[in-house]
Amino acid sequence: MREPNFNDMLKVLNKEKPERPTLFEFFLHERLYEKLSGLKLNGNLLNDSRVYIKAYKNAGYDYTTVMG
């Protein structure tokens, strides 16, 4: 699995050419977060942030959206 590269996301936002295609989603469905991460959301901010981060990483995204 390739490593996330947040610099590619920054290039897209700056209208520059990234090294590879860059996926972007504001959010995913709760069931998809749980399926991709192998963890359960429970309403705890720290736990749920871990779920979001692991889900986006496992899906191949270069960043994650976390709620705060």
Beta strands, then each sheet from edge to edge (+ up, - down):
end
